[in-house]
């Protein structure tokens, strides 16, 4: 029977790869002010909720690449140098079986898709259908794609260090599991440095300030590959006068005045967004993020610097331009399914504040990365995107650093085949229509120094059809 299953494995992998979601899944943007303050934000979009958890990992944790006992000596092993705060899809991952171990993935160790560490390095993985990992079997220095982010957050303190790791093949990102989700990655740090990693035909392609304009590294979405995203964007956006100004390329090919109706005069440039793509494909979202983030200003009209809270609000407005409403038609050639935005995150590198919002919650929460470093055990925030478990959509708001609980029970249950949270979170996927308008409240406008952490994004109007 085992031989039959092994013989059919290539066919199964082909079938499963054909039913994975299309390219509409997540967007990320990085922004640096004139004063050198750095912010990064992302959305997480998928066909269904992963019931994301926020986890804290302390220093000095012994880790391995996920090959299991049989091939333990092949996979990479390491001890974490830095503590980190992550968003993880571990609830979903721990219900899937690893093709390396034959057992379920770990609720504690697997599933990281976004995170930051104490040194000021942030890591973001996004879906890329074009990705082809070097190996789908255990091999020397292998780290599964579920642990790729963990490795970089554990051992790297900067983008330069992460680039060195990927350039030197210190680790080999391995495909594991069925379905096997294919990813690419953006990394950024407190200096504003950034890099993008893609694995194409088994080879790592690295885009960093060594070979790519810094402005090009600030945006990432999904398919097609990064270079094709840049080519498409450059066919629409004119960077000749950047960073002073941006314009659309269609202004060059439509130079005549237009009258419609006669008492309105539409001259070139009168509608600077008229050529901007408006759908939810990776190409369109990449171009919109590039256009709108390129117009962000970190100063007021009188020249004074915006506060950190004000900058987060402006970055939030940019991210709303690429968020996919729940229930909105998406581009899927085989199912015509929906890949909505489930959550949003932002990180203020200077203040060390990690902001997060689940689409059903009316409030943004945040974690103080400095304060949470006082914890000595793996800890998590229960039900952060699951109102039934957390106690309702209004339980969490503002600073939730003190609400993290030790995950010791989950660690012990991990090896026993499932955590309490796994057992409780087996609700069916809910298809909803969500109409939302957000306002930034509680801004810090006292002195413009940006050192206040009292930020809340309020959802002022919501309609749900369950």
RODO-2510 file (C-alpha; in nm, 4 decimals, decimal comma):
residues 466
     n   res          X          Y          Z
     1     x     0,0000     0,0000     0,0000
     2     x     0,2845     0,2363     0,0869
     3     x     0,4432     0,1725    -0,2526
     4     x     0,1144     0,2584    -0,4247
     5     x     0,0863     0,5847    -0,2323
     6     x     0,4448     0,6782    -0,3174
     7     x     0,3807     0,6026    -0,6849
     8     x     0,0776     0,8299    -0,6844
     9     x     0,2502     1,1099    -0,4900
    10     x     0,3634     1,3122    -0,7985
    11     x     0,0070     1,2997    -0,9328
    12     x    -0,1355     1,4068    -0,5979
    13     x     0,1091     1,6954    -0,5785
    14     x     0,0143     1,8057    -0,9300
    15     x    -0,3557     1,7973    -0,8482
    16     x    -0,3116     1,9791    -0,5176
    17     x    -0,0949     2,2455    -0,6725
    18     x    -0,3660     2,3086    -0,9288
    19     x    -0,6256     2,3880    -0,6640
    20     x    -0,4229     2,6291    -0,4583
    21     x    -0,5437     2,9914    -0,4563
    22     x    -0,4620     3,2263    -0,7396
    23     x    -0,2402     3,5304    -0,7106
    24     x    -0,4651     3,7457    -0,4936
    25     x    -0,3162     3,7036    -0,1485
    26     x    -0,1491     3,9800     0,0548
    27     x     0,0187     4,3159     0,0011
    28     x     0,3078     4,4885     0,1813
    29     x     0,4540     4,8399     0,1758
    30     x     0,7534     5,0035     0,3476
    31     x     0,7814     5,3772     0,4134
    32     x     1,0635     5,5929     0,5506
    33     x     1,0157     5,9576     0,6501
    34     x     1,2607     6,2398     0,5822
    35     x     1,3693     6,2118     0,9455
    36     x     1,4523     5,8435     0,9009
    37     x     1,1541     5,6970     1,0863
    38     x     1,0559     5,3642     0,9311
    39     x     0,7133     5,1984     0,9069
    40     x     0,6002     4,8803     0,7355
    41     x     0,2495     4,7479     0,6821
    42     x     0,0844     4,4479     0,5209
    43     x    -0,2501     4,2817     0,4591
    44     x    -0,3216     3,9098     0,4717
    45     x    -0,5645     3,7864     0,2051
    46     x    -0,6746     3,4282     0,1468
    47     x    -0,9704     3,2169     0,0447
    48     x    -1,0408     3,1245     0,4082
    49     x    -0,9318     3,2324     0,7524
    50     x    -0,6240     3,0641     0,8994
    51     x    -0,7317     3,1701     1,2506
    52     x    -0,4046     3,3559     1,2894
    53     x    -0,2458     3,3745     1,6353
    54     x     0,0051     3,6234     1,7737
    55     x     0,2936     3,4424     1,9422
    56     x     0,5998     3,5524     2,1332
    57     x     0,9218     3,3490     2,1180
    58     x     1,1959     3,4166     2,3781
    59     x     1,5690     3,3944     2,3146
    60     x     1,7729     3,0738     2,3373
    61     x     1,5142     2,8366     2,1921
    62     x     1,6608     2,5313     2,0214
    63     x     1,5119     2,4895     1,6767
    64     x     1,5417     2,2626     1,3759
    65     x     1,4351     2,2881     1,0147
    66     x     1,1392     2,0521     1,0472
    67     x     1,2740     1,7283     0,8969
    68     x     1,1696     1,5127     1,1923
    69     x     1,3682     1,2496     1,3891
    70     x     1,4509     1,0289     1,0914
    71     x     1,6292     1,3044     0,8963
    72     x     1,7155     1,5291     1,1895
    73     x     2,0859     1,5388     1,0988
    74     x     2,0054     1,6720     0,7519
    75     x     1,7944     1,9707     0,8482
    76     x     1,9357     2,2956     0,9833
    77     x     1,9534     2,3319     1,3618
    78     x     1,9996     2,6561     1,5533
    79     x     1,9462     2,8412     1,8797
    80     x     1,7533     3,1663     1,8665
    81     x     1,9648     3,4739     1,9269
    82     x     1,6749     3,7211     1,9388
    83     x     1,3261     3,7169     2,0812
    84     x     1,0456     3,7816     1,8355
    85     x     0,6762     3,8575     1,7999
    86     x     0,4980     3,6853     1,5119
    87     x     0,1658     3,6339     1,3393
    88     x     0,1290     3,2636     1,2696
    89     x    -0,1109     3,0394     1,0803
    90     x    -0,0394     2,7617     1,3306
    91     x    -0,4029     2,6670     1,3913
    92     x    -0,4409     2,5723     1,0253
    93     x    -0,0873     2,4361     0,9897
    94     x    -0,1234     2,2023     1,2887
    95     x    -0,4179     2,0333     1,1157
    96     x    -0,2018     1,9526     0,8102
    97     x     0,0403     1,6620     0,7800
    98     x     0,4115     1,7093     0,7140
    99     x     0,5387     1,4950     0,4287
   100     x     0,8773     1,4932     0,6077
   101     x     0,7587     1,3524     0,9396
   102     x     0,4237     1,1923     0,8631
   103     x     0,2804     1,3833     1,1593
   104     x     0,0901     1,7085     1,1952
   105     x     0,2876     2,0306     1,1853
   106     x     0,3670     2,1871     1,5211
   107     x     0,1259     2,4416     1,6695
   108     x     0,4196     2,6057     1,8472
   109     x     0,7013     2,5935     1,5922
   110     x     0,5337     2,6068     1,2489
   111     x     0,3219     2,8601     1,0659
   112     x     0,4956     3,2013     1,0968
   113     x     0,3930     3,4337     0,8136
   114     x     0,4792     3,7757     0,9576
   115     x     0,6907     3,9020     1,2448
   116     x     0,9550     4,1270     1,3991
   117     x     1,2438     4,0661     1,6351
   118     x     1,4101     4,2662     1,9097
   119     x     1,6935     4,3778     1,6803
   120     x     1,4506     4,5557     1,4489
   121     x     1,4254     4,3041     1,1645
   122     x     1,0802     4,2401     1,0155
   123     x     0,9879     3,9454     0,7917
   124     x     0,6819     3,9084     0,5692
   125     x     0,5917     3,6045     0,3564
   126     x     0,3393     3,6400     0,0747
   127     x     0,1982     3,3898    -0,1702
   128     x     0,3783     3,3436    -0,5044
   129     x     0,2419     3,0729    -0,7289
   130     x     0,5586     3,0807    -0,9426
   131     x     0,7818     2,9674    -0,6543
   132     x     0,9572     2,6348    -0,6947
   133     x     1,1563     2,5248    -0,3909
   134     x     1,4964     2,3660    -0,4397
   135     x     1,3848     2,0451    -0,2734
   136     x     1,0614     1,8846    -0,1621
   137     x     1,2529     1,6322     0,0465
   138     x     1,4806     1,6631     0,3527
   139     x     1,8312     1,7700     0,2537
   140     x     2,1389     1,9282     0,4072
   141     x     2,0618     2,2637     0,5761
   142     x     1,6937     2,2333     0,4876
   143     x     1,4408     2,4606     0,6588
   144     x     1,0782     2,4090     0,5635
   145     x     0,8849     2,7004     0,4230
   146     x     0,6820     2,7000     0,7473
   147     x     1,0066     2,7749     0,9404
   148     x     1,1824     3,0031     0,6927
   149     x     1,0652     3,3182     0,8711
   150     x     1,1516     3,1687     1,2095
   151     x     1,5125     3,1120     1,1093
   152     x     1,5706     3,4668     0,9880
   153     x     1,3986     3,6240     1,2898
   154     x     1,5906     3,3967     1,5285
   155     x     1,9417     3,4567     1,3963
   156     x     1,9451     3,7787     1,1882
   157     x     1,9518     4,1329     1,3267
   158     x     1,9368     4,3215     0,9961
   159     x     1,8476     4,2962     0,6302
   160     x     2,2181     4,2673     0,5463
   161     x     2,2449     3,9582     0,7660
   162     x     1,9337     3,8049     0,6110
   163     x     2,0743     3,8689     0,2621
   164     x     2,3996     3,7008     0,3634
   165     x     2,2093     3,3951     0,4872
   166     x     2,0185     3,3579     0,1626
   167     x     2,3172     3,4377    -0,0618
   168     x     2,5431     3,1827     0,1063
   169     x     2,2739     2,9131     0,1138
   170     x     2,3215     2,8874     0,4880
   171     x     1,9713     2,7433     0,4707
   172     x     1,7787     2,5750     0,1895
   173     x     1,4061     2,6467     0,1900
   174     x     1,2308     2,3146     0,1385
   175     x     0,8790     2,2423     0,0196
   176     x     0,6817     2,0268     0,2606
   177     x     0,3228     1,9182     0,3146
   178     x     0,0191     1,8785     0,0930
   179     x    -0,1006     2,1317    -0,0039
   180     x     0,2405     2,2900    -0,0420
   181     x     0,2041     2,6663    -0,0249
   182     x     0,4592     2,8574    -0,2317
   183     x     0,5926     3,1852    -0,0966
   184     x     0,8247     3,4753    -0,1518
   185     x     0,9501     3,7069     0,1193
   186     x     1,0205     4,0719     0,2004
   187     x     1,2521     4,1672     0,4866
   188     x     1,3109     4,5156     0,6254
   189     x     1,4828     4,6687     0,9261
   190     x     1,4947     4,9775     1,1447
   191     x     1,7412     5,1546     0,9117
   192     x     1,4924     5,1429     0,6228
   193     x     1,6902     4,8765     0,4390
   194     x     1,4873     4,6144     0,2557
   195     x     1,5282     4,3044     0,0408
   196     x     1,3056     4,0601    -0,1443
   197     x     1,3697     3,6859    -0,1811
   198     x     1,2140     3,4690    -0,4509
   199     x     1,2861     3,1028    -0,5192
   200     x     1,2435     3,0280    -0,8893
   201     x     1,3298     2,6896    -1,0414
   202     x     1,5063     2,6048    -0,7170
   203     x     1,7368     2,9087    -0,7227
   204     x     1,7185     3,1987    -0,4790
   205     x     1,6783     3,5380    -0,6465
   206     x     1,7742     3,8260    -0,4176
   207     x     1,6722     4,1852    -0,4791
   208     x     1,8483     4,4296    -0,2471
   209     x     2,0078     4,7726    -0,2601
   210     x     2,3085     4,6025    -0,4229
   211     x     2,1162     4,5464    -0,7454
   212     x     1,7801     4,7227    -0,7159
   213     x     1,6692     5,0839    -0,6688
   214     x     1,5579     5,1386    -0,3087
   215     x     1,2178     5,2711    -0,4192
   216     x     1,1524     4,9398    -0,5949
   217     x     1,2035     4,7370    -0,2768
   218     x     0,9283     4,9094    -0,0817
   219     x     0,6317     4,7227    -0,2318
   220     x     0,5478     4,3544    -0,2674
   221     x     0,2298     4,1686    -0,3596
   222     x     0,2030     3,8339    -0,5410
   223     x     0,2299     3,6969    -0,8950
   224     x     0,3890     3,7534    -1,1347
   225     x     0,7528     3,7520    -1,0207
   226     x     0,9072     4,0714    -0,8854
   227     x     1,0859     4,1806    -1,2049
   228     x     0,7648     4,1494    -1,4053
   229     x     0,5802     4,3503    -1,1411
   230     x     0,8351     4,6291    -1,1825
   231     x     0,8061     4,6183    -1,5618
   232     x     0,4281     4,6490    -1,5466
   233     x     0,4418     4,9292    -1,2904
   234     x     0,7013     5,1193    -1,4941
   235     x     0,4772     5,0986    -1,7994
   236     x     0,2184     5,3011    -1,6066
   237     x     0,4101     5,5243    -1,3645
   238     x     0,6674     5,7818    -1,4697
   239     x     0,9540     5,8088    -1,2175
   240     x     1,1520     6,0738    -1,4055
   241     x     1,1002     6,3396    -1,1375
   242     x     1,0838     6,1003    -0,8400
   243     x     1,0937     6,1598    -0,5449
   244     x     0,9855     6,5176    -0,6162
   245     x     0,6789     6,4035    -0,8079
   246     x     0,5151     6,1108    -0,9854
   247     x     0,2996     6,1088    -1,2960
   248     x     0,1153     5,8517    -1,5041
   249     x     0,2625     5,7486    -1,8376
   250     x    -0,0767     5,7958    -2,0045
   251     x    -0,0310     6,1720    -1,9626
   252     x     0,2288     6,1459    -2,2401
   253     x     0,0044     5,9638    -2,4849
   254     x    -0,3053     6,1766    -2,4222
   255     x    -0,1758     6,5337    -2,4498
   256     x    -0,4883     6,6992    -2,5897
   257     x    -0,7369     6,8982    -2,3886
   258     x    -1,0769     6,7348    -2,3544
   259     x    -1,4098     6,9045    -2,2927
   260     x    -1,6805     6,6976    -2,1260
   261     x    -1,9131     6,8758    -2,0813
   262     x    -1,8299     7,2203    -2,2157
   263     x    -1,8118     7,3966    -1,8791
   264     x    -1,5411     7,1565    -1,7554
   265     x    -1,1890     7,1631    -1,8939
   266     x    -1,0011     6,8350    -1,8588
   267     x    -0,6349     6,8989    -1,9274
   268     x    -0,3436     6,6553    -1,9106
   269     x    -0,2817     6,5766    -1,5466
   270     x    -0,6289     6,6876    -1,4373
   271     x    -0,7083     6,3242    -1,3538
   272     x    -0,3701     6,1851    -1,2467
   273     x    -0,5165     5,8479    -1,1443
   274     x    -0,7175     5,7732    -1,4569
   275     x    -0,4752     5,5059    -1,5817
   276     x    -0,4294     5,3383    -1,2435
   277     x    -0,5526     4,9754    -1,2494
   278     x    -0,8374     4,9140    -1,0075
   279     x    -0,8767     4,5378    -0,9829
   280     x    -0,7421     4,3087    -0,7108
   281     x    -0,4749     4,1179    -0,9043
   282     x    -0,1172     4,1226    -0,7786
   283     x    -0,0146     4,3486    -1,0676
   284     x    -0,2834     4,6059    -0,9932
   285     x    -0,2209     4,6088    -0,6187
   286     x     0,1550     4,6429    -0,6713
   287     x     0,1022     4,9426    -0,8984
   288     x    -0,1516     5,1121    -0,6691
   289     x     0,0713     5,0696    -0,3646
   290     x     0,3658     5,2132    -0,5583
   291     x     0,1578     5,5101    -0,6749
   292     x    -0,0110     5,5987    -0,3470
   293     x     0,2893     5,5353    -0,1200
   294     x     0,4966     5,7439    -0,3611
   295     x     0,2666     6,0365    -0,2818
   296     x     0,2846     5,9995     0,0963
   297     x     0,4277     6,3006     0,2773
   298     x     0,5788     6,2946     0,6245
   299     x     0,5362     6,6689     0,6795
   300     x     0,2408     6,9017     0,7113
   301     x     0,1830     7,1935     0,4748
   302     x     0,3724     7,4212     0,7131
   303     x     0,6757     7,1916     0,7005
   304     x     0,6424     7,0394     1,0475
   305     x     0,6864     6,6657     1,0854
   306     x     0,3810     6,4478     1,1223
   307     x     0,3602     6,2476     1,4444
   308     x     0,4142     5,8735     1,4382
   309     x     0,0422     5,8184     1,4894
   310     x    -0,0410     6,0458     1,1988
   311     x     0,2031     5,8589     0,9764
   312     x     0,0468     5,5276     1,0730
   313     x    -0,2901     5,6685     0,9779
   314     x    -0,1627     5,7768     0,6378
   315     x     0,0002     5,4403     0,5789
   316     x    -0,3269     5,2773     0,6770
   317     x    -0,5087     5,4816     0,4126
   318     x    -0,2648     5,3520     0,1502
   319     x    -0,3213     4,9917     0,2576
   320     x    -0,6978     5,0357     0,2304
   321     x    -0,6477     5,0939    -0,1432
   322     x    -0,5438     4,7274    -0,1835
   323     x    -0,7622     4,5582     0,0796
   324     x    -1,0117     4,3122    -0,0681
   325     x    -1,3609     4,3407     0,0864
   326     x    -1,5150     4,0207     0,2168
   327     x    -1,7493     3,8832    -0,0487
   328     x    -1,5975     4,0834    -0,3333
   329     x    -1,5538     3,8914    -0,6623
   330     x    -1,1928     3,7923    -0,7186
   331     x    -0,9902     3,6663    -1,0128
   332     x    -0,9931     3,2863    -0,9957
   333     x    -1,0093     3,0973    -1,3261
   334     x    -1,1295     2,7694    -1,1746
   335     x    -1,3637     2,8547    -0,8880
   336     x    -1,4430     3,2257    -0,9170
   337     x    -1,3901     3,2265    -0,5419
   338     x    -1,3166     3,5105    -0,3011
   339     x    -0,9810     3,5932    -0,1395
   340     x    -1,0655     3,8705     0,1075
   341     x    -0,8386     4,0592     0,3423
   342     x    -0,8520     3,8908     0,6839
   343     x    -0,6125     4,1067     0,8805
   344     x    -0,3787     4,4034     0,8654
   345     x    -0,0532     4,4712     1,0498
   346     x     0,1867     4,7628     1,0813
   347     x     0,5169     4,8058     1,2609
   348     x     0,6644     5,1308     1,3894
   349     x     1,0365     5,0526     1,4033
   350     x     1,1332     5,3548     1,6139
   351     x     0,8819     5,2982     1,8933
   352     x     0,8861     4,9194     1,8603
   353     x     0,5085     4,8941     1,8331
   354     x     0,3431     4,6152     1,6346
   355     x    -0,0160     4,6983     1,5316
   356     x    -0,2671     4,4357     1,4240
   357     x    -0,6337     4,4285     1,3280
   358     x    -0,8642     4,1403     1,2408
   359     x    -1,1384     4,2396     0,9978
   360     x    -1,4207     4,1531     1,2393
   361     x    -1,2750     4,3590     1,5247
   362     x    -1,3617     4,7301     1,5424
   363     x    -1,0310     4,8155     1,7112
   364     x    -0,6645     4,7946     1,6269
   365     x    -0,4491     4,6356     1,8952
   366     x    -0,0779     4,6809     1,9476
   367     x     0,2081     4,5111     2,1282
   368     x     0,5092     4,6890     2,2746
   369     x     0,8074     4,4911     2,1501
   370     x     1,0317     4,6209     2,4289
   371     x     0,7929     4,5343     2,7106
   372     x     0,7027     4,1904     2,5817
   373     x     1,0726     4,1014     2,5925
   374     x     1,0348     4,0604     2,9680
   375     x     0,8521     3,7304     2,9086
   376     x     1,0667     3,4215     2,9443
   377     x     0,8334     3,1586     2,7947
   378     x     0,6585     3,1093     2,4620
   379     x     0,3351     3,3067     2,4956
   380     x     0,0333     3,3874     2,2819
   381     x    -0,2765     3,6056     2,2641
   382     x    -0,5824     3,3759     2,2754
   383     x    -0,8472     3,4191     2,0075
   384     x    -0,6914     3,7238     1,8467
   385     x    -0,8896     3,6635     1,5273
   386     x    -1,1615     3,4432     1,6705
   387     x    -1,4272     3,6399     1,8617
   388     x    -1,5976     3,3278     1,9975
   389     x    -1,2754     3,2277     2,1742
   390     x    -1,1525     3,5687     2,2844
   391     x    -1,4849     3,6722     2,4352
   392     x    -1,6193     3,9106     2,1727
   393     x    -1,5055     4,1653     1,9179
   394     x    -1,4519     4,4397     2,1765
   395     x    -1,2407     4,2455     2,4250
   396     x    -0,9096     4,3513     2,2746
   397     x    -0,8215     4,7148     2,2115
   398     x    -0,5144     4,9319     2,2443
   399     x    -0,2086     4,7926     2,4221
   400     x    -0,2522     4,4166     2,4689
   401     x     0,1083     4,3396     2,5633
   402     x    -0,0024     4,2332     2,9106
   403     x    -0,2696     3,9969     2,7763
   404     x    -0,0299     3,7332     2,6434
   405     x    -0,0499     3,3944     2,8155
   406     x     0,2134     3,1263     2,8464
   407     x     0,1723     2,8528     2,5873
   408     x     0,3037     2,5738     2,8112
   409     x    -0,0220     2,3792     2,7834
   410     x    -0,0121     2,4072     2,4046
   411     x     0,3510     2,2899     2,4015
   412     x     0,2615     1,9764     2,5961
   413     x    -0,0436     1,9118     2,3772
   414     x     0,1524     1,9729     2,0583
   415     x     0,3154     1,6314     2,0707
   416     x    -0,0133     1,4731     2,1785
   417     x    -0,1840     1,5664     1,8526
   418     x    -0,3569     1,8984     1,9034
   419     x    -0,3904     2,1978     2,1318
   420     x    -0,6956     2,3150     2,3174
   421     x    -0,7197     2,6069     2,0798
   422     x    -0,7151     2,3695     1,7821
   423     x    -1,0054     2,1756     1,9289
   424     x    -1,2072     2,4854     2,0012
   425     x    -1,1507     2,6568     1,6690
   426     x    -1,3238     2,4180     1,4284
   427     x    -1,6014     2,6537     1,3277
   428     x    -1,6985     2,6494     0,9585
   429     x    -1,5614     2,9152     0,7274
   430     x    -1,7966     3,2114     0,7363
   431     x    -1,8719     3,3951     0,4107
   432     x    -1,9408     3,7561     0,4971
   433     x    -1,9936     4,0867     0,3298
   434     x    -1,8199     4,3655     0,5140
   435     x    -1,8479     4,7360     0,4424
   436     x    -1,6115     4,9376     0,6542
   437     x    -1,5010     5,2957     0,6952
   438     x    -1,2073     5,3662     0,9214
   439     x    -1,0976     5,6774     1,1044
   440     x    -0,7841     5,7364     1,3039
   441     x    -0,8630     5,8481     1,6557
   442     x    -0,6603     5,9256     1,9649
   443     x    -0,3802     6,0689     1,7533
   444     x    -0,0777     6,2065     1,9249
   445     x    -0,0799     6,5736     1,8318
   446     x     0,0671     6,7093     2,1500
   447     x     0,4138     6,7929     2,0310
   448     x     0,4608     6,6039     1,7044
   449     x     0,7385     6,3970     1,8550
   450     x     0,5603     6,0731     1,7748
   451     x     0,6387     5,9062     2,1071
   452     x     0,2815     5,8311     2,2097
   453     x     0,1457     5,4804     2,1626
   454     x    -0,2237     5,5597     2,2077
   455     x    -0,3532     5,4690     1,8622
   456     x    -0,6895     5,3209     1,7689
   457     x    -0,8394     5,2764     1,4222
   458     x    -1,2160     5,2841     1,4752
   459     x    -1,4563     5,1008     1,2482
   460     x    -1,7442     5,3460     1,2259
   461     x    -1,9806     5,1625     0,9925
   462     x    -2,0150     4,7892     0,9480
   463     x    -2,2698     4,5670     0,7759
   464     x    -2,2394     4,1904     0,7877
   465     x    -2,4464     3,9351     0,5981
   466     x    -2,3659     3,6012     0,7591
***
